[in-house]
Amino acid sequence: MDNPFIGLDSGTISTLKTEVLACFSAILKNQSYSLNGRSMTRANLNDIKSTLGQLQAAEDIANGLTAQTTFVSFTGNGSSW
């Protein structure tokens, strides 16, 4: 999954994260919220949570707090163990 926030400076990420958290909080209180001209509702909660996760990951990368992960896939060649 591509993260559009990777590469932004930590100040910008922090500002965006604050804005998205305010949106999330307002929606949980059944209040209306507009984010970048888009009206957000409870129907958008999964999108908002995903955005928060992407922002947190980008913030972690910007602050050097992530470890490199490598995934290995083994495909069978017909032999069994």
N, C-alpha and C positions, 0 to 999 in steps of 0.2 A: 504494500500500500504506500503510495506516495504521500509525503508530508510536505505541504506547501509552505510550512513555517520554518523548516530547516534552512539555516543560512541567514536568518534575520538576526539582528543584534538583540541581546538580552533585554534591553530597555523596551524595544518594540514588542517583543514577545510578552513581557510583563504587562504592558499596557493592554494588549489584546486579551490576555488572560483575565485581567481585571474586568474588562468589558463583557466577556463571555460569562464570567461568574456572576456578574450583576444580572445578566439576562436569565441565567439559570435560576437564580434566587427569585427573581420577579415572577417567573413562570410557575415556580413551585408554590408561590403565594397567590396564584390565580390572578396575577396582574398582567396587563398587556406590556409588551416590550418590543421595541423596534431596534434591529441590529443591522446597520448598513442599509437602511431603507426597507428592510424586510421585516414584516410583522411576524413575531415568533409566538407559538402557542405550545401547549403540552404535546401536541403532535410532533413537535420538533425536538423533544427531549433527547432522543437517541442521537440526532445530528449534533446537538449541543454537547452531549457527553463525549462523542467522538472528537469533536473539535478541541475540547478541553484536554483529552488524551494526547492529541497531536501537539498542542501547545506545550504540554508538560514534557513530552519527549524532546521537542525542539529546545526547550529551556535546559533540559538535562544535557543535551549535546553541546549547547552553547557554553555551558558551565563545566564541560569535561567530566560529567558524572555518569557516563554510560560505558559499558563494556562491549567489546566486539563479540558478536554471536555468529557462529558458523553453523549452518544446517547441512547435514550430510544425508544424501539419499542413496540407499543401496538397492540396486535393481538385481533381481535374480538372473542367474545364467543357467538355470536348470538344475544346479546341484543343490543338495540339501545337507544340512549339518548332521 
